[in-house]
């Protein structure tokens, strides 16, 4: 919490100082009020000064109330401004840091947890900043100031405060020390709810297709019940706070009235002073309850702050070098004895992969499910770093490239077609912000998307809904291919990106790419032998190992794994053509 405060509160130092000063002035006025009440009772009512004195002191009370309200409003405004400023900057920094992380860190943290940290956790910190400005100075001052004023009125009766305040602090400590440990657990349970909710909403069609609504409801209920159980545990503890505190303080007020009555009878105290004592005890009781709630709030914020710091303190495992590209001193892509394993995995996903892809070549990558095809191509734009070996692009190790420069050279079409809300044209300009309509239409034509785009009512200005839900799977895939082609990359990676296309469209797409991508190195990942058989080189993977490389004909003769794949999809005559 202190680490986060040191990092972000400096920018709102002015609001903090002015806000807390305003709240302190309001608290001073509040501490003065019981003295004025005592004067009204002792001098105005009992002392015989009459209505003029009462009106005069009553007017002073009203003036203090109005001034206190004005200072409170100033503090409220500055607290809101500061907390929103801190929340905005923190949210921006969090989002920027998340975008800088490699796939390895994102895999480890998890999307649901990151969403919770960006929303709920930052909201908790925002509330803590607002309460810090509004109440951190006021509440302790009221407790201390009221106690001092009570002592100044009568030292003997003030002994009640000596017993009461430590007793209330003990109650606060016992309850808070037992409830603090639950707050981090509560945030983790929120992560779980976010995960189940996200899966349920994004996969709603699959859930309904398999009639799994009841099962998913049970998963959600289980996650929600876990959250409820922990929340109830901490709620039961927190629920004891106010009753116990008020019980102690009400007993203290009773003691003040009882012993104060005796001292009034013997003339050591006036009735007004006893009333002032009761008011000060009430102020202390309310202030201590506020302190208790602040402890709860800051405890939650501390748990959230530690989760936020966890993200902000992560150093991305992939850091760009200084090379911006520009000189082509070697093949388009070269893998040199590359091995790779995911974080926390005990075995390699890829092992001893070596091949060279020359400029303008088409490289097919094929293998069974889980053989490492997508992992292999994700290493080229450096989404992950190799465990052993090296990968070079245009003769330079990818680790020496500036990551933005490297990825600008590469057009990647992932397995899952992802489009963003906005127009088709806006989606097409992701790779090249200043792309002309002619360039976009050329890419769409190559991607075999021209026909259905032209049929849309607004053409390139047609709105795409979130996730492209108003498009079919094949349409989304073709548009994502077009998006990659718009920037005319040196290397194009098609990661099983034509799986939703029929064979005729797939063939036309491959033919158009071969025709329109002169000097572009193309990687085609596919489980269809027919989709990669015309490639200049075909890499065959099996369980993360490279078991064959060559042309279709060479592999058909010399690679048993490739032969099995081909014969399982094509007749012997078709395969050997």
C-alpha positions as CSV (number, residue, x, y, z in Angstrom):
1,X,0.0,0.0,0.0
2,X,2.8,2.4,1.0
3,X,4.7,1.6,-2.2
4,X,1.7,2.4,-4.3
5,X,1.0,5.6,-2.3
6,X,4.6,6.8,-2.8
7,X,4.3,6.2,-6.5
8,X,1.0,7.9,-7.2
9,X,0.0,10.3,-4.4
10,X,2.8,12.8,-5.2
11,X,0.8,14.0,-8.2
12,X,-2.1,15.0,-6.0
13,X,-0.1,16.5,-3.1
14,X,-1.9,19.8,-3.4
15,X,-5.3,18.3,-3.2
16,X,-4.2,16.2,-0.2
17,X,-2.8,19.1,1.8
18,X,-5.7,21.5,1.1
19,X,-8.3,18.8,1.6
20,X,-6.9,17.6,4.9
21,X,-6.4,21.1,6.1
22,X,-10.1,21.9,5.3
23,X,-11.2,18.8,7.2
24,X,-9.0,19.7,10.1
25,X,-10.6,23.1,10.4
26,X,-14.1,21.5,10.3
27,X,-13.0,19.1,13.1
28,X,-11.8,22.1,15.2
29,X,-15.2,23.7,14.8
30,X,-16.9,20.4,15.8
31,X,-14.7,20.2,19.0
32,X,-15.7,23.8,20.0
33,X,-19.4,23.1,19.7
34,X,-19.8,21.3,23.1
35,X,-18.2,24.2,24.9
36,X,-20.8,26.6,23.3
37,X,-23.6,24.2,24.3
38,X,-22.2,24.2,27.9
39,X,-22.1,28.0,27.9
40,X,-25.8,28.2,26.7
41,X,-26.9,25.8,29.5
42,X,-24.8,27.3,32.3
43,X,-25.0,31.0,31.3
44,X,-28.1,31.4,29.2
45,X,-30.5,29.0,30.9
46,X,-29.2,28.5,34.4
47,X,-27.2,31.7,34.7
48,X,-30.1,34.1,33.9
49,X,-28.6,35.9,31.0
50,X,-31.8,35.2,29.1
51,X,-32.8,34.9,25.4
52,X,-30.3,37.5,24.0
53,X,-27.4,35.4,25.2
54,X,-29.0,32.2,24.0
55,X,-29.7,33.7,20.5
56,X,-26.2,35.1,20.3
57,X,-24.6,31.7,21.2
58,X,-27.1,29.9,19.0
59,X,-26.1,32.1,16.1
60,X,-22.5,31.3,16.7
61,X,-23.4,27.6,16.6
62,X,-25.1,28.1,13.2
63,X,-22.1,30.1,11.9
64,X,-19.7,27.3,12.9
65,X,-22.1,24.7,11.3
66,X,-22.2,26.7,8.0
67,X,-18.4,27.3,8.0
68,X,-17.8,23.6,8.8
69,X,-20.1,22.6,5.9
70,X,-18.2,24.8,3.5
71,X,-14.8,23.3,4.5
72,X,-16.3,19.8,4.4
73,X,-17.5,20.4,0.8
74,X,-14.1,21.7,-0.2
75,X,-12.5,18.6,1.2
76,X,-15.1,16.3,-0.4
77,X,-14.5,17.9,-3.8
78,X,-10.7,17.7,-3.5
79,X,-10.9,14.1,-2.3
80,X,-13.1,13.1,-5.2
81,X,-10.8,14.8,-7.7
82,X,-7.6,13.3,-6.2
83,X,-9.1,9.8,-6.0
84,X,-10.4,9.9,-9.6
85,X,-7.0,11.2,-10.8
86,X,-5.1,8.5,-9.0
87,X,-7.5,5.8,-10.3
88,X,-7.3,7.1,-13.9
89,X,-3.5,7.2,-13.9
90,X,-3.2,3.9,-12.2
91,X,-5.7,2.3,-14.6
92,X,-3.7,3.6,-17.5
93,X,-0.4,2.4,-16.1
94,X,-1.9,-1.0,-15.4
95,X,-3.3,-1.4,-18.9
96,X,0.0,-0.1,-20.4
97,X,2.0,-2.6,-18.3
98,X,-0.3,-5.5,-19.2
99,X,0.2,-4.7,-22.9
100,X,3.9,-4.7,-22.4
101,X,3.9,-8.2,-20.9
102,X,4.8,-11.2,-23.0
103,X,2.5,-14.1,-23.5
104,X,4.3,-16.1,-20.8
105,X,3.4,-13.5,-18.1
106,X,-0.2,-13.1,-19.4
107,X,-0.6,-16.9,-19.3
108,X,0.6,-17.0,-15.7
109,X,-1.6,-14.2,-14.4
110,X,-4.7,-15.1,-16.3
111,X,-7.2,-12.8,-18.1
112,X,-10.0,-13.0,-15.4
113,X,-7.5,-12.0,-12.7
114,X,-6.2,-9.1,-14.7
115,X,-9.7,-7.8,-15.4
116,X,-10.5,-8.0,-11.6
117,X,-7.3,-6.1,-10.8
118,X,-8.1,-3.4,-13.4
119,X,-11.6,-2.9,-12.1
120,X,-12.4,-4.0,-8.6
121,X,-8.9,-3.7,-7.1
122,X,-8.3,-0.2,-8.5
123,X,-11.8,0.9,-7.3
124,X,-10.8,-0.2,-3.8
125,X,-7.6,1.9,-4.0
126,X,-9.6,4.9,-5.2
127,X,-11.9,4.7,-2.2
128,X,-8.9,4.4,0.1
129,X,-7.4,7.6,-1.4
130,X,-10.7,9.5,-0.9
131,X,-11.1,8.3,2.7
132,X,-7.4,9.1,3.4
133,X,-8.0,12.7,2.5
134,X,-11.4,13.0,4.2
135,X,-11.0,11.1,7.4
136,X,-7.4,10.1,8.2
137,X,-6.7,13.5,9.8
138,X,-10.2,14.3,11.1
139,X,-11.0,11.1,13.0
140,X,-7.8,10.9,15.1
141,X,-8.1,14.7,15.8
142,X,-11.6,14.3,17.0
143,X,-10.6,11.6,19.4
144,X,-7.5,13.4,20.7
145,X,-9.1,16.8,20.7
146,X,-12.3,15.7,22.5
147,X,-10.2,13.9,25.1
148,X,-8.1,17.0,25.7
149,X,-11.1,19.3,26.0
150,X,-12.7,16.9,28.4
151,X,-9.6,16.9,30.6
152,X,-9.6,20.7,30.5
153,X,-13.1,20.8,31.9
154,X,-12.6,18.3,34.7
155,X,-9.6,16.1,35.3
156,X,-11.3,13.6,37.7
157,X,-14.2,12.8,35.5
158,X,-11.8,12.4,32.5
159,X,-10.5,9.2,34.1
160,X,-13.5,7.6,32.3
161,X,-11.8,8.4,29.0
162,X,-8.6,6.7,30.2
163,X,-10.4,3.4,30.6
164,X,-12.7,3.7,27.7
165,X,-10.4,4.6,24.8
166,X,-7.9,1.7,25.3
167,X,-10.9,-0.7,25.7
168,X,-12.4,0.4,22.4
169,X,-8.9,0.2,20.7
170,X,-8.6,-3.4,22.1
171,X,-12.0,-4.3,20.6
172,X,-10.9,-2.8,17.2
173,X,-7.6,-4.7,17.3
174,X,-9.2,-8.1,18.2
175,X,-11.8,-7.8,15.4
176,X,-9.5,-6.4,12.7
177,X,-6.6,-8.7,13.3
178,X,-8.9,-11.7,12.7
179,X,-10.6,-10.3,9.6
180,X,-7.6,-8.9,7.7
181,X,-6.5,-12.4,6.5
182,X,-9.8,-12.9,4.7
183,X,-9.6,-9.9,2.3
184,X,-6.9,-11.3,0.0
185,X,-8.9,-14.5,-0.1
186,X,-12.0,-12.6,-1.1
187,X,-10.2,-11.0,-4.0
188,X,-9.1,-14.4,-5.2
189,X,-12.6,-15.7,-5.0
190,X,-13.7,-12.7,-7.1
191,X,-11.1,-13.8,-9.7
192,X,-12.7,-17.2,-9.8
193,X,-16.2,-15.7,-10.3
194,X,-14.8,-13.6,-13.1
195,X,-13.3,-16.6,-14.7
196,X,-16.5,-18.7,-14.6
197,X,-18.6,-15.7,-15.8
198,X,-16.2,-15.0,-18.7
199,X,-16.2,-18.6,-19.8
200,X,-20.0,-18.9,-19.5
201,X,-20.7,-15.7,-21.5
202,X,-18.1,-16.2,-24.2
203,X,-19.0,-19.9,-24.7
204,X,-22.7,-19.5,-24.3
205,X,-23.4,-21.1,-27.7
206,X,-21.3,-24.2,-26.9
207,X,-23.0,-24.5,-23.5
208,X,-26.4,-24.4,-25.1
209,X,-25.4,-26.7,-27.9
210,X,-24.5,-29.4,-25.3
211,X,-27.3,-28.4,-22.9
212,X,-24.8,-27.7,-20.2
213,X,-26.7,-24.7,-18.7
214,X,-27.3,-26.5,-15.4
215,X,-23.7,-27.7,-15.1
216,X,-22.4,-24.2,-15.8
217,X,-25.0,-22.8,-13.3
218,X,-23.6,-25.2,-10.7
219,X,-20.0,-24.0,-11.4
220,X,-21.1,-20.4,-11.0
221,X,-23.1,-21.3,-7.8
222,X,-20.0,-23.1,-6.4
223,X,-17.7,-20.1,-7.1
224,X,-20.3,-17.7,-5.8
225,X,-21.0,-19.8,-2.6
226,X,-17.2,-19.8,-1.9
227,X,-17.2,-16.0,-2.2
228,X,-20.3,-15.9,0.0
229,X,-18.8,-18.2,2.6
230,X,-15.7,-16.1,3.0
231,X,-17.6,-12.8,2.9
232,X,-20.0,-14.1,5.6
233,X,-17.0,-15.1,7.8
234,X,-15.5,-11.6,7.6
235,X,-19.0,-10.1,7.8
236,X,-19.7,-11.8,11.1
237,X,-16.5,-10.5,12.6
238,X,-17.1,-7.0,11.3
239,X,-20.7,-7.1,12.5
240,X,-19.4,-7.3,16.1
241,X,-17.6,-4.0,15.7
242,X,-20.3,-1.5,16.1
243,X,-22.3,-3.3,18.8
244,X,-19.3,-3.9,21.0
245,X,-17.9,-0.3,20.4
246,X,-21.3,1.3,21.2
247,X,-21.8,-0.9,24.2
248,X,-18.5,0.3,25.7
249,X,-19.2,3.9,24.9
250,X,-22.8,3.9,26.1
251,X,-21.5,2.4,29.4
252,X,-19.0,5.3,29.5
253,X,-21.7,7.9,28.9
254,X,-23.8,6.3,31.7
255,X,-20.7,6.5,33.9
256,X,-20.2,10.2,33.0
257,X,-23.8,11.0,33.8
258,X,-23.7,9.0,37.1
259,X,-20.4,10.4,38.4
260,X,-21.0,13.8,36.8
261,X,-24.3,14.1,38.7
262,X,-22.5,13.6,42.0
263,X,-20.0,16.3,41.1
264,X,-22.8,18.6,40.1
265,X,-24.4,18.1,43.5
266,X,-21.3,19.0,45.3
267,X,-20.7,22.0,43.1
268,X,-17.5,20.8,41.3
269,X,-19.2,20.7,37.9
270,X,-22.1,22.5,36.2
271,X,-24.9,20.9,34.2
272,X,-23.5,22.4,31.0
273,X,-20.1,20.8,31.6
274,X,-21.7,17.4,32.1
275,X,-23.5,17.9,28.8
276,X,-20.2,18.9,27.2
277,X,-18.6,15.7,28.6
278,X,-21.4,13.6,27.1
279,X,-21.0,15.3,23.7
280,X,-17.3,14.7,23.7
281,X,-17.8,11.1,24.5
282,X,-20.3,10.8,21.6
283,X,-17.9,12.5,19.3
284,X,-15.2,10.1,20.4
285,X,-17.5,7.1,19.9
286,X,-18.4,8.2,16.4
287,X,-14.8,8.9,15.5
288,X,-13.6,5.5,16.7
289,X,-16.3,3.8,14.6
290,X,-15.0,5.8,11.6
291,X,-11.5,4.7,12.5
292,X,-12.7,1.1,12.6
293,X,-14.3,1.4,9.2
294,X,-11.2,3.1,7.9
295,X,-9.2,0.1,9.1
296,X,-11.5,-2.2,7.1
297,X,-11.3,0.0,4.0
298,X,-7.5,0.3,4.2
299,X,-7.2,-3.4,4.8
300,X,-9.1,-4.2,1.6
301,X,-7.1,-1.5,-0.2
302,X,-3.9,-3.0,1.0
303,X,-4.9,-6.4,-0.3
304,X,-5.8,-4.8,-3.7
305,X,-2.7,-2.7,-3.8
306,X,-0.5,-5.8,-3.4
307,X,-2.2,-7.4,-6.3
308,X,-1.8,-4.2,-8.4
309,X,1.9,-4.0,-7.4
310,X,2.3,-7.6,-8.5
311,X,1.4,-6.6,-12.0
312,X,3.3,-3.2,-12.0
313,X,6.4,-4.8,-10.6
314,X,6.6,-7.6,-13.2
315,X,9.4,-7.0,-15.6
316,X,8.5,-8.3,-19.1
317,X,10.6,-11.3,-19.9
318,X,10.7,-10.1,-23.5
319,X,12.5,-6.8,-23.9
320,X,13.3,-5.4,-27.3
321,X,16.8,-4.7,-28.6
322,X,17.8,-1.6,-30.5
323,X,17.8,-3.0,-34.0
324,X,15.1,-1.4,-36.2
325,X,15.8,-3.6,-39.2
326,X,16.6,-2.3,-42.7
327,X,19.4,-4.6,-43.8
328,X,18.7,-8.0,-45.2
329,X,21.8,-10.1,-44.6
330,X,20.4,-13.5,-44.5
331,X,17.4,-15.8,-45.1
332,X,13.9,-14.6,-44.2
333,X,13.7,-16.9,-41.1
334,X,16.2,-19.3,-39.7
335,X,15.7,-21.7,-36.8
336,X,18.9,-23.0,-35.3
337,X,18.5,-26.0,-33.0
338,X,15.5,-24.3,-31.3
339,X,13.9,-25.8,-28.2
340,X,11.1,-24.2,-26.2
341,X,9.1,-25.0,-23.0
342,X,6.2,-23.1,-21.5
343,X,6.6,-21.6,-18.0
344,X,6.1,-24.2,-15.3
345,X,6.2,-27.1,-17.8
346,X,8.6,-29.9,-17.2
347,X,9.0,-30.9,-20.8
348,X,9.8,-29.2,-24.1
349,X,6.9,-28.2,-26.4
350,X,9.5,-28.0,-29.2
351,X,12.8,-29.7,-29.4
352,X,15.8,-29.3,-31.7
353,X,14.0,-27.5,-34.5
354,X,16.3,-26.4,-37.4
355,X,15.3,-25.1,-40.8
356,X,15.8,-22.1,-43.1
357,X,13.0,-20.2,-45.0
358,X,14.3,-18.1,-47.9
359,X,12.7,-14.9,-49.0
360,X,9.7,-15.5,-51.2
361,X,9.3,-19.2,-50.1
362,X,6.1,-20.7,-48.8
363,X,6.6,-23.0,-45.8
364,X,4.0,-25.5,-44.8
365,X,3.8,-26.7,-41.2
366,X,1.8,-29.9,-40.5
367,X,1.4,-32.4,-37.7
368,X,-1.0,-33.9,-35.4
369,X,-2.9,-32.1,-32.7
370,X,-0.6,-30.8,-30.0
371,X,2.5,-31.4,-32.1
372,X,3.7,-27.8,-31.6
373,X,2.7,-26.1,-34.9
374,X,1.2,-22.9,-33.4
375,X,4.0,-22.8,-30.8
376,X,6.6,-22.8,-33.6
377,X,5.2,-19.9,-35.5
378,X,4.5,-17.9,-32.3
379,X,8.3,-17.8,-31.8
380,X,9.0,-15.9,-35.0
381,X,7.3,-12.6,-33.9
382,X,8.8,-13.3,-30.5
383,X,5.6,-13.8,-28.5
384,X,7.7,-16.2,-26.5
385,X,11.5,-16.5,-26.2
386,X,13.2,-19.7,-27.1
387,X,14.6,-21.9,-24.3
388,X,17.6,-23.0,-26.3
389,X,18.9,-22.2,-29.7
390,X,18.2,-19.1,-31.8
391,X,15.8,-17.7,-34.4
392,X,16.9,-15.1,-36.9
393,X,14.9,-12.9,-39.2
394,X,16.7,-11.5,-42.2
395,X,20.0,-12.5,-40.7
396,X,19.5,-10.9,-37.3
397,X,18.6,-12.7,-34.1
398,X,15.0,-11.8,-33.1
399,X,16.2,-10.9,-29.6
400,X,18.2,-8.0,-31.1
401,X,15.2,-6.4,-32.8
402,X,13.0,-3.7,-31.4
403,X,9.8,-5.7,-30.8
404,X,7.6,-3.2,-32.6
405,X,10.0,-3.2,-35.6
406,X,10.1,-7.0,-35.7
407,X,6.3,-7.4,-35.5
408,X,5.8,-4.7,-38.2
409,X,7.7,-7.0,-40.5
410,X,5.4,-9.9,-39.8
411,X,1.7,-10.3,-40.5
412,X,0.2,-12.8,-38.1
413,X,-3.2,-14.4,-38.6
414,X,-4.0,-16.4,-35.4
415,X,-6.0,-19.6,-35.1
416,X,-8.9,-17.8,-33.5
417,X,-10.2,-15.0,-35.8
418,X,-10.5,-11.9,-33.7
419,X,-12.1,-8.7,-35.0
420,X,-12.9,-5.6,-33.0
421,X,-16.0,-3.4,-32.8
422,X,-15.9,-0.7,-35.4
423,X,-16.1,-0.7,-39.2
424,X,-14.5,-3.1,-41.6
425,X,-12.2,-0.3,-42.8
426,X,-11.1,0.5,-39.2
427,X,-10.2,-3.2,-38.6
428,X,-8.3,-3.3,-41.9
429,X,-6.1,-0.4,-40.8
430,X,-4.8,-2.1,-37.7
431,X,-1.6,-3.0,-39.5
432,X,-1.3,0.2,-41.4
433,X,-3.1,3.2,-40.0
434,X,-2.8,5.2,-43.3
435,X,-3.8,2.5,-45.6
436,X,-5.8,3.8,-48.6
437,X,-9.1,2.3,-49.7
438,X,-7.4,0.9,-52.8
439,X,-4.9,-1.0,-50.6
440,X,-7.7,-2.3,-48.3
441,X,-9.8,-3.5,-51.3
442,X,-6.7,-5.2,-52.8
443,X,-6.1,-7.1,-49.6
444,X,-9.7,-8.0,-49.3
445,X,-9.7,-9.3,-52.8
446,X,-6.6,-11.5,-52.2
447,X,-8.3,-12.8,-49.0
448,X,-11.4,-13.9,-51.0
449,X,-13.5,-11.5,-49.0
450,X,-14.4,-9.1,-51.8
451,X,-17.7,-10.8,-52.7
452,X,-19.4,-10.7,-49.3
453,X,-18.0,-7.3,-48.4
454,X,-19.4,-5.7,-51.5
455,X,-22.8,-7.3,-50.7
456,X,-22.9,-5.6,-47.3
457,X,-25.2,-2.5,-47.2
458,X,-22.3,-0.1,-46.3
459,X,-19.4,-1.9,-47.8
460,X,-16.1,-1.1,-46.0
461,X,-18.1,1.1,-43.6
462,X,-20.2,-1.8,-42.4
463,X,-20.1,-2.0,-38.6
464,X,-18.7,-5.1,-37.0
465,X,-20.2,-6.0,-33.7
466,X,-18.1,-7.0,-30.7
467,X,-16.0,-10.1,-31.5
468,X,-17.4,-10.1,-35.1
469,X,-20.6,-11.8,-34.0
470,X,-22.5,-10.5,-37.0
471,X,-20.2,-12.4,-39.3
472,X,-19.8,-16.1,-40.0
473,X,-16.6,-18.0,-39.1
474,X,-15.3,-18.1,-42.6
475,X,-16.0,-14.4,-43.1
476,X,-14.1,-13.5,-40.0
477,X,-11.1,-15.6,-41.0
478,X,-10.9,-14.0,-44.5
479,X,-11.1,-10.5,-43.0
480,X,-8.3,-11.3,-40.5
481,X,-6.2,-12.5,-43.4
482,X,-7.0,-9.3,-45.3
483,X,-6.0,-7.3,-42.2
484,X,-2.6,-8.9,-42.2
485,X,-2.1,-8.4,-45.9
486,X,-2.9,-4.7,-45.8
487,X,0.4,-3.8,-44.3
488,X,2.3,-5.9,-46.9
489,X,4.5,-7.7,-44.4
490,X,7.8,-9.4,-45.3
491,X,6.7,-12.5,-43.5
492,X,3.1,-13.7,-43.4
493,X,2.0,-16.3,-40.8
494,X,-1.3,-18.1,-41.4
495,X,-1.9,-20.2,-38.3
496,X,-4.6,-22.6,-39.3
497,X,-6.5,-19.5,-40.4
498,X,-8.5,-21.2,-43.2
499,X,-10.0,-24.0,-41.1
500,X,-13.6,-22.5,-41.5
501,X,-13.3,-22.2,-45.3
502,X,-14.6,-24.7,-47.8
503,X,-12.0,-26.5,-50.0
504,X,-12.7,-24.4,-53.1
505,X,-12.3,-21.1,-51.2
506,X,-9.2,-22.4,-49.5
507,X,-7.7,-23.3,-52.8
508,X,-8.6,-19.9,-54.3
509,X,-7.1,-18.2,-51.2
510,X,-3.8,-20.0,-51.5
511,X,-3.6,-19.3,-55.2
512,X,-4.3,-15.6,-54.7
513,X,-1.7,-15.3,-51.9
514,X,0.9,-17.0,-54.1
515,X,0.1,-14.6,-56.9
516,X,-0.2,-11.4,-54.9
517,X,2.6,-11.8,-52.3
518,X,5.7,-11.6,-54.4
519,X,8.9,-11.9,-52.3
520,X,6.8,-12.4,-49.2
521,X,7.7,-15.4,-47.1
522,X,4.6,-17.3,-46.1
523,X,4.1,-19.8,-43.3
524,X,1.0,-21.9,-43.6
525,X,0.1,-23.9,-40.5
526,X,-2.6,-26.5,-41.4
527,X,-3.9,-29.9,-40.6
528,X,-5.0,-30.3,-44.2
529,X,-2.4,-31.9,-46.3
530,X,-4.0,-30.4,-49.4
531,X,-3.5,-26.9,-48.1
532,X,0.3,-27.1,-47.9
533,X,1.2,-29.7,-50.5
534,X,2.3,-27.0,-53.0
535,X,4.6,-25.3,-50.5
536,X,8.3,-24.9,-51.3
537,X,9.1,-26.7,-48.0
538,X,7.0,-28.6,-45.6
539,X,8.0,-29.1,-42.0
540,X,6.4,-32.1,-40.3
541,X,6.1,-32.1,-36.5
542,X,5.3,-34.9,-34.2
543,X,5.2,-34.4,-30.4
544,X,7.3,-31.3,-30.6
545,X,10.0,-32.8,-32.8
546,X,10.8,-32.1,-36.4
547,X,10.4,-35.5,-38.1
548,X,10.6,-34.4,-41.7
549,X,11.3,-31.4,-43.9
550,X,11.1,-31.2,-47.7
551,X,8.7,-31.0,-50.6
552,X,5.4,-32.9,-50.7
553,X,6.9,-35.6,-53.0
554,X,10.1,-36.0,-50.9
555,X,8.1,-36.3,-47.7
556,X,5.6,-38.8,-49.2
557,X,8.6,-41.0,-50.0
558,X,10.7,-40.5,-46.9
559,X,8.5,-39.4,-43.9
560,X,6.2,-42.0,-42.4
561,X,4.3,-39.4,-40.3
562,X,3.6,-37.2,-43.3
563,X,2.6,-40.2,-45.3
564,X,0.1,-41.3,-42.7
565,X,-1.5,-37.8,-42.6
566,X,-1.8,-37.6,-46.4
567,X,-3.3,-41.1,-46.8
568,X,-5.8,-40.4,-44.0
569,X,-7.1,-37.4,-45.9
570,X,-6.5,-38.2,-49.5
571,X,-6.6,-41.3,-51.7
572,X,-3.2,-42.8,-52.7
573,X,-3.8,-41.5,-56.2
574,X,-4.6,-38.0,-55.1
575,X,-1.7,-37.9,-52.7
576,X,0.8,-39.0,-55.3
577,X,-0.3,-36.6,-58.0
